[in-house]
Amino acid sequence: MVGCVPLRGRDFVDMTPVASTNVQSVGYDRLTQTMRVQFHGGGVYDYYGIPLELFESMLLPNPWRRLGRTVRRHPYRPVR
């Protein structure tokens, strides 16, 4: 799934690989402030209302350990 993936059936969002034991890749749609997270276990989630700064911090190594609790405070839904 790393590469470009549809975001809510409209535009495509670039997915960026992340150095992490939990997160495989993340992508961000600036227009809707939606961050897509793909986990190594196969789950993919969209998180809404994510500030750009939070997304950029997710690109650093091991983001879920540092930021998972903060990200989960935002509305989200499983994509698959």
N, C-alpha and C positions, 0 to 999 in steps of 0.2 A: 504494500500500500504506500510505501514511500514514493514520493513524486507528487503528481497533482491528483487530487480527488475531489469529487463533487461535494459542495457544501449546501445542504438542504435543497438539492436538486436543481441549482441554478449555476452559479459560477464555480470555478475550480479554485481550490486553495492549495498552495505549495506546502508539502509536508517536508519537514527538516528532521533528519535523524538526530537523536540525542544520546549522549553517553550516559546510560542509566541502566540499572538492573530492573526497573519497573516500566519506564516509558521508552517506547521504540522511536516515536516521532511525534512532532507537533506541527500544527499549521494555524494560521491566523487570518481572519477576514477583517480588515480595518473598517470597512463600511458598517458591518453589523457588530463589531467587537466580539466576534465568536471565535473561540479557540477550539480546535479539534485535537484530541489527544488519542494516540494509538498506543496501547499497552502491549508488552511482550506476550502476555497471555491471550491476546487476540481481541480484547475489548476495545471499542472505539466510542468515544464520548465527545459531545459538543458541550462546551461551557460558554454561557452567555454573560455579557456585560464585563468582559475581561479587559482591563486597561492594557494598552500597548506595553507599558513597562513590565507588567506581570508576565506577559507573553515572552518578552525579551529575556527575562530572568529564567524562564523555562528552557531556554536554549543552553544554559550552563549545565555542567555535569551534575548528575543526580538531582534533578529538579524536584521530583515528587517527595523526596525526604525533607527538603527545605520548604516546599511550597504547596504540597498536597492539601494540607488543612486549609490554607487560604483559598486555593482554587475551588475546593468543595463547598465553600460558603456561597458560591455563585450558583444560579440556576443551571441545571444541566439535564441532558437526556442521552440515553444510550443510542448510538447509531447502529451498532451491531454488537 
